Amino acid sequence: MSEQSGTKAVCWLCPHRCHLADGQTGFCRARQNKGGIIRSLNYGLLTSAALDPIEKKPLYHFHPGSHILSLGSFGCNLRCPFCQNYTISQAGSDGFAGQRLPLDRVTPKEIVAAAQRLEETSGNIGVAFTYNEPLVGYEFVYDTARLLKEVGLATVLVTNGQIEKDSWLHLLQYIDAVNIDLKGFTQSFYDWIGGDLKTTKAAIEMAAEDGIHVEVTTLVIPGKNDSAAEMAAEAEWLAGISAELPLHLSRYFPRYQSKIPMTPAETLQNLRHVAEARLRFVHLGNI
């Protein structure tokens, strides 16, 4: 996931392909060139942990009614101005906006042991990596997922899908379910948030082809990705993978740097009707 040239290095994990001088941190704030090698800054560092209903991920068709240990760290390789979890997603190891992060250091073995204890006491089905963008902490997710697979517990990712093919396929063998944010269905939308549409689409396709349980979420933002034509194109593309693939249309509220007014409930209802012409399962969130 890195290419070395003297003390310079390229991180190949995501489409940003950050070219980093020694000591420089990448766009995601969670990966750094240390002596010509790309290292994870957030390995084993948690900012958030909770036992959540699986539906909160949201995953409505993967062990419905169950609970899952949900973990977050810091960093993200997008810059969504409407992010709900910006205090951790837009943070680095030095915190956010001058505020230090409450960090707990854990090992993959400790996470698995905690998940097993919760399995016995609370019916926990595994671990979900969520809250910030989990894939910028790729190594910790990979190491933990391998151990979870060995003990028969599920690994879930809630991700933006901004990951290169080889790294994604290497990880998917240990993943049971994903909810991937398809932020919009135009590259102009992805330009606004600092990402690449083709990469997320490829991540969805590869996960589905690999037999992973896949659900997709689109946060509907007025004037940005709320046209019927765009939703019809998105639903048609998803149906080309599978008409059974669940789509979650989530209502936007002003957050972080975005002052765009909240999405009218009527807009989501109308877009659900558009998507249901092509997809069997279309769910509304934040209504």
Salt bridges, closest charged atoms under 4 A:
ASP52 OD1 - LYS56 NZ 3.68
ASP52 OD2 - LYS57 NZ 2.90
GLU139 OE2 - ARG31 NH2 2.69
GLU164 OE2 - ARG17 NE 2.85
ASP176 OD1 - LYS149 NZ 3.39
ASP181 OD2 - LYS183 NZ 3.61
GLU215 OE2 - HIS213 NE2 2.74
GLU215 OE1 - HIS248 NE2 2.62
GLU244 OE1 - ARG280 NH1 3.08
GLU276 OE1 - HIS273 ND1 3.79
